[in-house]
Amino acid sequence: MRWKLVVGLILAVLIAVLAAQNAGTLTVRFFFWSFQLSQALVIFLSGIAGLVIGWLLAATGALKK
């Protein structure tokens, strides 16, 4: 269990470094919406979305057992 914490912390640090190095703005287009965001924010939100999706998949697998 402790190794999962270490891996998670390493991934969080890597995402933070990646986000800090890409602080420019970009245009996000989603269907008919278009808006500008910081690349760092997009990277951070993508990491959070991946975390939530992984957590939900693990939770559903645990419930099936």
MDAnalysis code that builds the backbone (N, CA, C; Angstrom):
import MDAnalysis as mda
import numpy as np

u = mda.Universe.empty(195, n_residues=65, atom_resindex=np.repeat(np.arange(65), 3), trajectory=True)
u.add_TopologyAttr("name", ["N", "CA", "C"] * 65)
u.add_TopologyAttr("resid", np.arange(1, 66))
u.add_TopologyAttr("resname", ["MET", "ARG", "TRP", "LYS", "LEU", "VAL", "VAL", "GLY", "LEU", "ILE", "LEU", "ALA", "VAL", "LEU", "ILE", "ALA", "VAL", "LEU", "ALA", "ALA", "GLN", "ASN", "ALA", "GLY", "THR", "LEU", "THR", "VAL", "ARG", "PHE", "PHE", "PHE", "TRP", "SER", "PHE", "GLN", "LEU", "SER", "GLN", "ALA", "LEU", "VAL", "ILE", "PHE", "LEU", "SER", "GLY", "ILE", "ALA", "GLY", "LEU", "VAL", "ILE", "GLY", "TRP", "LEU", "LEU", "ALA", "ALA", "THR", "GLY", "ALA", "LEU", "LYS", "LYS"])
u.atoms.positions = np.array([
    [0.822, -1.193, 0.000],
    [0.000, 0.000, 0.000],
    [0.866, 1.257, 0.000],
    [1.993, 1.235, 0.682],
    [2.857, 2.410, 0.759],
    [3.478, 2.739, -0.596],
    [3.742, 1.724, -1.416],
    [4.337, 1.980, -2.714],
    [3.372, 2.733, -3.611],
    [2.065, 2.525, -3.439],
    [1.076, 3.270, -4.216],
    [1.120, 4.749, -3.861],
    [1.325, 5.045, -2.595],
    [1.438, 6.434, -2.157],
    [2.672, 7.093, -2.764],
    [3.785, 6.387, -2.770],
    [5.025, 6.911, -3.334],
    [4.866, 7.165, -4.833],
    [4.290, 6.210, -5.546],
    [4.075, 6.375, -6.989],
    [3.129, 7.542, -7.248],
    [2.080, 7.661, -6.458],
    [1.140, 8.766, -6.610],
    [1.792, 10.115, -6.371],
    [2.648, 10.195, -5.359],
    [3.342, 11.449, -5.085],
    [4.327, 11.805, -6.198],
    [5.020, 10.808, -6.718],
    [5.946, 11.050, -7.825],
    [5.183, 11.557, -9.048],
    [4.051, 10.940, -9.366],
    [3.252, 11.389, -10.499],
    [2.717, 12.797, -10.278],
    [2.307, 13.112, -9.056],
    [1.807, 14.459, -8.753],
    [2.906, 15.503, -8.939],
    [4.108, 15.185, -8.510],
    [5.224, 16.116, -8.684],
    [5.543, 16.294, -10.171],
    [5.527, 15.207, -10.933],
    [5.794, 15.307, -12.370],
    [4.736, 16.150, -13.076],
    [3.486, 15.994, -12.704],
    [2.419, 16.802, -13.294],
    [2.599, 18.264, -12.923],
    [2.973, 18.538, -11.675],
    [3.185, 19.920, -11.242],
    [4.346, 20.566, -12.002],
    [5.431, 19.826, -12.198],
    [6.580, 20.353, -12.942],
    [6.193, 20.598, -14.403],
    [5.495, 19.663, -15.002],
    [5.051, 19.811, -16.384],
    [4.144, 21.026, -16.536],
    [3.234, 21.209, -15.601],
    [2.322, 22.348, -15.653],
    [3.082, 23.663, -15.476],
    [4.054, 23.695, -14.591],
    [4.810, 24.923, -14.346],
    [5.648, 25.317, -15.559],
    [6.128, 24.347, -16.307],
    [6.954, 24.640, -17.471],
    [6.129, 25.038, -18.691],
    [4.828, 24.821, -18.646],
    [3.953, 25.143, -19.777],
    [2.880, 26.125, -19.311],
    [3.303, 27.352, -19.059],
    [2.399, 28.331, -18.482],
    [1.739, 29.228, -19.530],
    [1.931, 28.975, -20.809],
    [1.333, 29.808, -21.853],
    [-0.175, 29.596, -21.947],
    [-0.820, 30.392, -22.777],
    [-2.262, 30.244, -22.969],
    [-2.543, 29.482, -24.253],
    [-3.692, 28.858, -24.302],
    [-4.120, 28.146, -25.484],
    [-5.624, 28.277, -25.619],
    [-6.115, 28.078, -26.830],
    [-7.545, 28.155, -27.089],
    [-8.116, 26.741, -27.047],
    [-9.125, 26.554, -26.228],
    [-9.801, 25.269, -26.097],
    [-11.117, 25.360, -26.860],
    [-11.330, 24.436, -27.770],
    [-12.588, 24.387, -28.527],
    [-13.302, 23.093, -28.189],
    [-14.544, 23.209, -27.746],
    [-15.349, 22.047, -27.382],
    [-16.735, 22.265, -27.958],
    [-17.083, 21.493, -28.983],
    [-18.318, 21.664, -29.751],
    [-18.427, 23.108, -30.223],
    [-19.383, 23.868, -29.739],
    [-19.544, 25.247, -30.188],
    [-18.961, 26.258, -29.211],
    [-18.333, 25.799, -28.133],
    [-17.680, 26.691, -27.179],
    [-16.210, 26.865, -27.572],
    [-15.702, 28.040, -27.291],
    [-14.297, 28.323, -27.524],
    [-13.843, 29.312, -26.455],
    [-12.794, 28.965, -25.729],
    [-12.291, 29.848, -24.676],
    [-10.806, 29.624, -24.493],
    [-10.157, 30.596, -23.873],
    [-8.714, 30.523, -23.659],
    [-8.425, 30.171, -22.205],
    [-7.471, 29.268, -22.028],
    [-7.042, 28.825, -20.701],
    [-5.524, 28.735, -20.676],
    [-4.994, 28.721, -19.497],
    [-3.575, 28.476, -19.305],
    [-3.287, 26.998, -19.560],
    [-2.169, 26.710, -20.210],
    [-1.778, 25.315, -20.426],
    [-1.594, 24.596, -19.098],
    [-1.082, 25.311, -18.100],
    [-0.880, 24.701, -16.788],
    [-2.206, 24.236, -16.208],
    [-3.251, 25.051, -16.372],
    [-4.562, 24.682, -15.856],
    [-5.132, 23.480, -16.598],
    [-4.936, 23.433, -17.906],
    [-5.416, 22.296, -18.691],
    [-4.697, 21.017, -18.274],
    [-3.386, 21.089, -18.076],
    [-2.619, 19.913, -17.640],
    [-3.076, 19.468, -16.260],
    [-3.254, 20.420, -15.349],
    [-3.684, 20.095, -13.994],
    [-5.079, 19.459, -14.002],
    [-6.014, 20.038, -14.743],
    [-7.371, 19.486, -14.804],
    [-7.397, 18.112, -15.455],
    [-6.541, 17.893, -16.438],
    [-6.446, 16.564, -17.066],
    [-5.929, 15.530, -16.073],
    [-4.945, 15.918, -15.270],
    [-4.435, 15.018, -14.234],
    [-5.493, 14.679, -13.199],
    [-6.262, 15.682, -12.781],
    [-7.345, 15.452, -11.814],
    [-8.418, 14.552, -12.419],
    [-8.771, 14.786, -13.692],
    [-9.770, 13.941, -14.355],
    [-9.286, 12.494, -14.430],
    [-8.008, 12.291, -14.751],
    [-7.454, 10.937, -14.780],
    [-7.472, 10.278, -13.416],
    [-7.183, 11.063, -12.389],
    [-7.224, 10.547, -11.022],
    [-8.629, 10.096, -10.643],
    [-9.613, 10.921, -10.951],
    [-11.006, 10.599, -10.614],
    [-11.485, 9.382, -11.398],
    [-11.170, 9.327, -12.683],
    [-11.580, 8.180, -13.491],
    [-10.931, 6.894, -12.983],
    [-9.638, 6.948, -12.672],
    [-8.953, 5.770, -12.121],
    [-9.533, 5.343, -10.792],
    [-9.863, 6.319, -9.940],
    [-10.455, 6.003, -8.640],
    [-11.833, 5.349, -8.816],
    [-12.638, 5.875, -9.743],
    [-13.961, 5.298, -9.975],
    [-13.867, 3.881, -10.544],
    [-12.928, 3.653, -11.441],
    [-12.760, 2.301, -11.991],
    [-12.285, 1.331, -10.910],
    [-11.400, 1.768, -10.045],
    [-10.936, 0.903, -8.958],
    [-12.067, 0.635, -7.964],
    [-12.889, 1.634, -7.709],
    [-14.003, 1.461, -6.764],
    [-15.045, 0.480, -7.317],
    [-15.335, 0.563, -8.612],
    [-16.309, -0.365, -9.183],
    [-15.745, -1.788, -9.210],
    [-14.444, -1.914, -9.435],
    [-13.828, -3.255, -9.391],
    [-13.856, -3.835, -7.988],
    [-13.674, -2.986, -6.971],
    [-13.716, -3.463, -5.592],
    [-15.132, -3.854, -5.199],
    [-16.126, -3.151, -5.727],
    [-17.520, -3.471, -5.388],
    [-17.948, -4.795, -6.016],
    [-17.392, -5.132, -7.169],
    [-17.749, -6.397, -7.810],
    [-17.229, -7.591, -7.040],
    [-16.141, -7.401, -6.301],
    [-15.584, -8.506, -5.520],
    [-16.422, -8.671, -4.305],
])
